[in-house]
Amino acid sequence: MSVTPIPPVSGPARPPPADAGDALRTVARALEANFLEEMLKHAGFGESRGAFGGGAGEDQFASLLRREHARALAAQGGIGLAESLFQALVRQPAPPASPP
């Protein structure tokens, strides 16, 4: 599997079309939610609390709880990662036109 490197950001910002801007913002928010979900997981959010925890049922649904909390955090503005990603994507120069 080959990975295409992302070119550095340069040049003036180009305003994306309205629907492309909405799509970019949605993708950036989803990426922030995934990041927050991993951070919540590593912080121990949703783990059972020993003898007085919810047992196997709590363990099975902990990931769903983390995912929903992360989505809610991202939807309310999160930690600003989505907006930073969106702005970086908007500043990307337009790809060169391919020759006919």
C-alpha positions as CSV (number, residue, x, y, z in Angstrom):
1,M,0.0,0.0,0.0
2,S,1.5,3.3,-1.0
3,V,0.9,6.5,0.8
4,T,0.7,9.8,-1.1
5,P,2.3,12.6,0.9
6,I,0.2,15.7,1.5
7,P,1.8,18.7,-0.1
8,P,2.7,21.7,2.1
9,V,0.2,24.5,2.5
10,S,1.2,27.4,0.4
11,G,-0.4,30.2,-1.5
12,P,-3.5,32.2,-0.8
13,A,-6.5,30.6,0.7
14,R,-9.2,29.6,-1.8
15,P,-12.8,29.7,-0.7
16,P,-14.4,26.3,-1.1
17,P,-17.8,26.0,-2.7
18,A,-20.6,26.0,-0.1
19,D,-21.3,22.3,-0.3
20,A,-17.6,21.4,-0.3
21,G,-17.1,23.6,2.8
22,D,-19.9,21.8,4.6
23,A,-18.4,18.4,3.6
24,L,-14.9,19.5,4.7
25,R,-16.3,20.7,8.1
26,T,-18.2,17.5,8.6
27,V,-15.2,15.4,7.9
28,A,-13.0,17.5,10.2
29,R,-15.6,17.2,13.0
30,A,-15.7,13.4,12.5
31,L,-11.9,13.2,12.7
32,E,-12.0,15.3,15.9
33,A,-14.6,13.0,17.3
34,N,-12.5,9.9,16.6
35,F,-9.5,11.6,18.2
36,L,-11.5,12.5,21.3
37,E,-12.8,8.9,21.5
38,E,-9.3,7.5,21.6
39,M,-8.3,10.1,24.2
40,L,-11.3,9.1,26.3
41,K,-10.4,5.5,25.9
42,H,-6.8,6.0,27.1
43,A,-8.0,8.2,29.9
44,G,-10.1,5.2,31.2
45,F,-13.5,6.7,30.6
46,G,-16.2,4.0,30.6
47,E,-14.1,1.3,32.2
48,S,-15.8,-0.8,34.9
49,R,-15.2,0.2,38.4
50,G,-14.2,-3.1,40.0
51,A,-16.7,-5.0,42.2
52,F,-19.4,-2.3,42.1
53,G,-19.2,-1.8,38.3
54,G,-21.7,-3.0,35.7
55,G,-19.8,-6.1,34.9
56,A,-19.7,-7.6,31.4
57,G,-22.6,-5.5,30.1
58,E,-20.8,-2.3,31.1
59,D,-17.6,-3.5,29.4
60,Q,-19.5,-4.3,26.2
61,F,-21.2,-1.0,25.9
62,A,-18.3,1.2,27.1
63,S,-17.0,1.9,23.6
64,L,-20.5,3.0,22.5
65,L,-20.7,5.4,25.4
66,R,-17.2,6.8,24.6
67,R,-18.2,7.3,20.9
68,E,-21.3,9.2,21.8
69,H,-19.5,11.4,24.3
70,A,-16.8,12.1,21.8
71,R,-19.4,13.0,19.1
72,A,-21.2,15.3,21.5
73,L,-18.0,17.0,22.5
74,A,-17.0,17.5,18.8
75,A,-20.5,18.8,17.9
76,Q,-20.3,21.4,20.7
77,G,-17.0,22.8,19.5
78,G,-14.6,20.1,20.9
79,I,-11.1,21.2,21.5
80,G,-10.7,23.2,18.3
81,L,-9.1,20.4,16.3
82,A,-11.9,20.3,13.7
83,E,-11.7,24.0,13.0
84,S,-7.9,23.8,12.7
85,L,-8.2,20.9,10.3
86,F,-10.9,22.7,8.3
87,Q,-8.8,25.9,8.0
88,A,-5.8,23.9,6.9
89,L,-7.9,22.1,4.2
90,V,-9.3,25.3,2.9
91,R,-5.8,26.8,2.6
92,Q,-4.7,23.9,0.4
93,P,-3.9,25.2,-3.1
94,A,-6.2,24.1,-5.9
95,P,-4.8,21.0,-7.8
96,P,-3.2,21.8,-11.2
97,A,-5.5,21.4,-14.1
98,S,-4.7,18.2,-16.1
99,P,-3.8,18.8,-19.8
100,P,-6.6,18.0,-22.3
